[in-house]
Amino acid sequence: MSRVRKLGPIVLVAVAVVAGASACSKSDGGATESDRKVVTFGEAPEGSTALGLCGAYDIQQMKQFLGGDESFKRLAPEAIGKEGDPVTGEACAWERVEGGDSLSLRIEVRNYGTDAAGAAARFDELEQEAVDPEPVSELGERAFSSASDDSSVLQAVRGGYLLSLSSRSTGNLEPLPADVLKLLGTAGLERLP
């Protein structure tokens, strides 16, 4: 069998692949809409939006605080506890990861219901465990912040609600400062029933 006969089928397949690829990428000046479907989240987990905390935060605003255009993402909301538990709540989180650097923010609220004393007692425990807590004025009934090189925390209590904001970082990024956490904490407390 000659070399041409052996290579003939291979050449035909290569020509067909190239022709098919060029036909797929051919621009006819038609519609510019993508044929890809819109990515959407499924239903939020039960109890993760009952208090409306995550609705207090606009995604563009959070993107400005964390940065990272393409590396920014909002994580799915989470429920804390389940219906019938003495303490329930919800959590929201966002993160930015690029190379070896990361920055995250988690905001959660715990609802002690009519047990305001329980919320206050837990707040006191958290304040005692914190590293160099600093009082934060004009946020809830009481609030404090604490920071280290790679994390910052703000805790606030109002009635039966305990609000926690925590930011963590690795690499060359720094955690969000206390004034940003206070701004976000204020928005969160205003959103709660």
VEXMIKE-910055 format. One record per residue (C-alpha): residue number from 1; chain; x negated, y negated, z; residue in three letters. Coordinates in steps of 0.05 Angstrom, whole numbers, plus 32768, in hexadecimal, padded with zeros to 4 digits. Each point is the difference from the previous one (the first is absolute). Example, Ala and Ser with C-alpha at 12.3 -4.5 7.8 and 13.67 -1.06 7.14 Angstrom:
2
PT   nr  kette     x     y     z  rest
PT    1      A  7F0A  805A  809C   Ala
PT    2      A  7FE5  7FBB  7FF3   Ser
END
This chain:
193
PT   nr  kette     x     y     z  rest
PT    1      A  8000  8000  8000   Met
PT    2      A  7FE4  7FBC  7FED   Ser
PT    3      A  7FF2  7FC9  8033   Arg
PT    4      A  8036  7FD4  7FE1   Val
PT    5      A  8035  8036  800B   Arg
PT    6      A  7FE9  8008  8049   Lys
PT    7      A  8000  7FB5  800E   Leu
PT    8      A  8040  7FF1  7FD8   Gly
PT    9      A  8032  8010  8038   Pro
PT   10      A  7FD7  7FDA  8034   Ile
PT   11      A  7FFD  7FC2  7FD3   Val
PT   12      A  804C  8004  7FF3   Leu
PT   13      A  800E  8003  804B   Val
PT   14      A  7FD2  7FC5  800D   Ala
PT   15      A  8021  7FD7  7FC9   Val
PT   16      A  8045  8011  801C   Ala
PT   17      A  7FEC  7FEB  8046   Val
PT   18      A  7FE3  7FBE  7FE8   Val
PT   19      A  803C  7FF1  7FD5   Ala
PT   20      A  8030  8011  8038   Gly
PT   21      A  7FDA  7FD4  8031   Ala
PT   22      A  7FFF  7FC5  7FD1   Ser
PT   23      A  804A  8007  7FF3   Ala
PT   24      A  800E  7FFE  804B   Cys
PT   25      A  7FD8  7FC1  800A   Ser
PT   26      A  801A  7FDD  7FC3   Lys
PT   27      A  801E  7FBC  800F   Ser
PT   28      A  803C  7FEF  7FD6   Asp
PT   29      A  800D  7FBE  8024   Gly
PT   30      A  803F  801C  8020   Gly
PT   31      A  8014  8001  8048   Ala
PT   32      A  7FCA  7FF2  8033   Thr
PT   33      A  8025  8023  8039   Glu
PT   34      A  7FDE  803C  801F   Ser
PT   35      A  8021  8044  7FF9   Asp
PT   36      A  7FE8  8011  8047   Arg
PT   37      A  8034  8003  8036   Lys
PT   38      A  8001  7FCE  8039   Val
PT   39      A  7FE0  801D  803F   Val
PT   40      A  802F  7FFB  803B   Thr
PT   41      A  7FFE  801A  8047   Phe
PT   42      A  8033  8034  8015   Gly
PT   43      A  802F  7FF3  8039   Glu
PT   44      A  7FDD  7FE5  803E   Ala
PT   45      A  7FFC  8033  8038   Pro
PT   46      A  803D  8000  802E   Glu
PT   47      A  7FF8  7FCC  8037   Gly
PT   48      A  7FC5  7FDD  7FDF   Ser
PT   49      A  8029  7FC2  7FEC   Thr
PT   50      A  8036  7FFE  8036   Ala
PT   51      A  7FE3  7FC1  8022   Leu
PT   52      A  7FEB  7FDE  7FBF   Gly
PT   53      A  7FB8  7FF3  8016   Leu
PT   54      A  7FE0  8010  7FBD   Cys
PT   55      A  8031  7FD1  7FDD   Gly
PT   56      A  7FDF  7FC5  8024   Ala
PT   57      A  7FC2  8007  7FD5   Tyr
PT   58      A  7FFC  7FEB  7FB7   Asp
PT   59      A  7FD1  802C  7FD8   Ile
PT   60      A  7FDE  7FC4  7FDE   Gln
PT   61      A  7FF4  7FE0  8044   Gln
PT   62      A  7FE1  8040  801A   Met
PT   63      A  7FD5  8005  7FC2   Lys
PT   64      A  7FE6  7FB9  800E   Gln
PT   65      A  7FED  8013  8047   Phe
PT   66      A  7FDE  8042  7FEF   Leu
PT   67      A  7FE6  7FEE  7FBA   Gly
PT   68      A  7FEA  8035  7FCF   Gly
PT   69      A  802F  7FF5  7FC5   Asp
PT   70      A  7FF8  8045  7FE0   Glu
PT   71      A  7FEA  8024  803F   Ser
PT   72      A  803B  7FE7  802B   Phe
PT   73      A  803A  802E  8010   Lys
PT   74      A  803D  8001  802C   Arg
PT   75      A  800A  8041  8025   Leu
PT   76      A  8044  801E  800C   Ala
PT   77      A  8025  7FEA  803F   Pro
PT   78      A  8001  8032  803A   Glu
PT   79      A  8033  800F  8036   Ala
PT   80      A  7FE8  8003  8048   Ile
PT   81      A  8028  8033  8027   Gly
PT   82      A  8045  8017  7FEB   Lys
PT   83      A  8047  7FEF  8011   Glu
PT   84      A  800E  8011  8049   Gly
PT   85      A  7FB8  7FF6  8017   Asp
PT   86      A  7FF7  7FCD  8038   Pro
PT   87      A  7FD0  7FD8  7FD4   Val
PT   88      A  8007  7FFA  7FB5   Thr
PT   89      A  7FE4  7FD1  7FCD   Gly
PT   90      A  7FE0  7FF7  7FBD   Glu
PT   91      A  7FBC  7FF1  7FE2   Ala
PT   92      A  7FE7  7FDD  7FC1   Cys
PT   93      A  7FBA  8005  7FE4   Ala
PT   94      A  7FD5  7FE3  7FC8   Trp
PT   95      A  7FB9  800F  7FEB   Glu
PT   96      A  7FC9  7FEB  7FD2   Arg
PT   97      A  7FCA  8032  7FED   Val
PT   98      A  7FC7  7FF1  7FD0   Glu
PT   99      A  7FBF  8026  7FFD   Gly
PT  100      A  7FE8  800B  8047   Gly
PT  101      A  8028  7FC5  801C   Asp
PT  102      A  8046  8003  801D   Ser
PT  103      A  8031  7FD3  8024   Leu
PT  104      A  8042  8016  801D   Ser
PT  105      A  803A  7FE2  8026   Leu
PT  106      A  8035  8025  8026   Arg
PT  107      A  803C  7FDE  8021   Ile
PT  108      A  802F  8028  802C   Glu
PT  109      A  8039  7FF1  802E   Val
PT  110      A  8019  802D  8038   Arg
PT  111      A  8047  7FF6  8018   Asn
PT  112      A  8009  8011  8049   Tyr
PT  113      A  8049  7FED  7FFB   Gly
PT  114      A  801A  7FE6  8043   Thr
PT  115      A  7FC0  8016  8023   Asp
PT  116      A  7FDD  7FBD  7FFD   Ala
PT  117      A  7FD9  8013  803F   Ala
PT  118      A  7FE5  803E  7FDA   Gly
PT  119      A  7FE9  7FD4  7FC6   Ala
PT  120      A  7FDF  7FCF  8030   Ala
PT  121      A  7FDE  8039  8026   Ala
PT  122      A  7FE3  801D  7FC0   Arg
PT  123      A  7FE9  7FBA  7FEC   Phe
PT  124      A  7FDB  7FFA  8043   Asp
PT  125      A  7FDE  8044  7FF4   Glu
PT  126      A  7FE9  7FEB  7FBB   Leu
PT  127      A  7FE6  7FBE  801A   Glu
PT  128      A  7FD8  8023  8037   Gln
PT  129      A  7FE2  8031  7FCD   Glu
PT  130      A  7FEE  7FC9  7FCE   Ala
PT  131      A  7FB9  7FE6  7FF8   Val
PT  132      A  7FFC  7FB7  8016   Asp
PT  133      A  804A  7FF0  7FF6   Pro
PT  134      A  8010  7FB7  7FF0   Glu
PT  135      A  8046  7FE4  8011   Pro
PT  136      A  8027  7FE9  7FC3   Val
PT  137      A  8033  7FC9  800B   Ser
PT  138      A  8043  7FF4  7FDF   Glu
PT  139      A  800A  8048  7FEA   Leu
PT  140      A  8037  8028  8022   Gly
PT  141      A  8003  7FFF  804C   Glu
PT  142      A  7FB6  8014  8006   Arg
PT  143      A  7FCA  8011  7FCE   Ala
PT  144      A  7FB6  800D  7FFC   Phe
PT  145      A  7FCB  800D  7FCC   Ser
PT  146      A  7FC0  8028  8001   Ser
PT  147      A  7FC9  8006  7FCD   Ala
PT  148      A  7FBF  8025  7FF1   Ser
PT  149      A  7FD3  8001  7FC3   Asp
PT  150      A  802D  8030  7FD9   Asp
PT  151      A  8045  7FF7  801E   Ser
PT  152      A  8031  7FCC  801A   Ser
PT  153      A  8040  800C  8026   Val
PT  154      A  803B  7FD6  8016   Leu
PT  155      A  8036  8019  8030   Gln
PT  156      A  8040  7FDA  8011   Ala
PT  157      A  803C  8011  802A   Val
PT  158      A  8046  7FE1  7FFB   Arg
PT  159      A  8038  8020  8027   Gly
PT  160      A  8002  804A  7FEE   Gly
PT  161      A  7FD2  7FF7  7FC3   Tyr
PT  162      A  7FB5  800D  8000   Leu
PT  163      A  7FDF  7FE7  7FC0   Leu
PT  164      A  7FBA  8018  7FEE   Ser
PT  165      A  7FD4  7FE6  7FC7   Leu
PT  166      A  7FBD  8021  7FF2   Ser
PT  167      A  7FCD  7FF2  7FCA   Ser
PT  168      A  7FC3  802C  7FF3   Arg
PT  169      A  7FC6  7FF9  7FD0   Ser
PT  170      A  7FC3  8024  7FE7   Thr
PT  171      A  7FC5  7FEC  7FD5   Gly
PT  172      A  7FFA  7FB7  7FEF   Asn
PT  173      A  8048  7FED  800F   Leu
PT  174      A  8017  7FE2  8042   Glu
PT  175      A  8041  800D  8025   Pro
PT  176      A  8036  7FCB  7FFD   Leu
PT  177      A  7FF6  7FC9  8034   Pro
PT  178      A  802E  7FF4  803C   Ala
PT  179      A  8021  7FC2  7FE1   Asp
PT  180      A  8017  8029  7FC3   Val
PT  181      A  8019  8038  802D   Leu
PT  182      A  8027  7FCB  8029   Lys
PT  183      A  801F  7FE4  7FC1   Leu
PT  184      A  8015  8046  7FEA   Leu
PT  185      A  8017  8011  8047   Gly
PT  186      A  802D  7FC2  8002   Thr
PT  187      A  8020  8015  7FBE   Ala
PT  188      A  800B  8047  801B   Gly
PT  189      A  8020  7FE9  8041   Leu
PT  190      A  802D  7FD0  7FDB   Glu
PT  191      A  8019  8039  7FD4   Arg
PT  192      A  8014  802D  8039   Leu
PT  193      A  8049  8002  8017   Pro
END
